[in-house]
């Protein structure tokens, strides 16, 4: 199965992870939330599939463009 890396468009702190490995998701589903400038910004999937792995933990500080999860399509 092809794999897609889901990346964040903002730098900040991971404040929520509503899914876990093995979860089936749809295109546009929220994978994580990043706190930046006192706002919670969702990181969404760009494809439907199953979460293969989550690459971050709550309270991790992440950079713009960093992969947060891998989705098997």
N, C-alpha and C positions, 0 to 999 in steps of 0.2 A: 504494500500500500504506500502511496506517496505521502510524504510528511510535509507539513507547513509549519514554519515558526511564526508564532503570534508575537508581535513586537509592540512596545508602547511608543506613543507619539510624544509623551511628556516625561520629564525627569521628576522624581519625587520619591515618596515613601509608600510602599505597598501597604494599604490599610484594610483590604478585604480580598478574599479568594473564595468566591461563591461556588466554584466547581472543584472537583478533584480528579485525579487520574482515573480513567475508565468511564467517565461521564460522557454520554452522547450529547452533542451540541449542534445547534443550527448556525447558519451563516448570520453573523451579527450578534450572536449571544455574548454576554459579558463573561470574561474569563477572570478578570482581576479589576481592582479599583486602586488608583494611585492618587495619593493626597499631594496636591501641588497648589501653592498659594491659597490655602484654606479651602480648597474645593476638592471633591472626590471625582476624579475623571475615570470613566470606564475604559478598559482595554477590551476590545471586542474581537471575536474570531472573524477571519476573512473567508472561512469556508466551513461547511458542515462536515461533521465526522465525529471522531472519538478522541478525547484528551489522552494522549500517550504519556505525557509527563508535564508537571508544573515545575518550572525552573527557578522560582523565587519563593520566599517565605514572607509571612506578615512581618512588617517592620523593616524589611530589606530596603535600602536606598538604591534606586535604579536610575540608569541614565536613559536619555531619549534614544530610541532605536534599539534598546536592549530586548532580547527575547524573553518572554515570560512563560511561554508554554509551547509544547509541540502537539499538533493535531494530526492524526492519521485520517486521510480523506478516503 
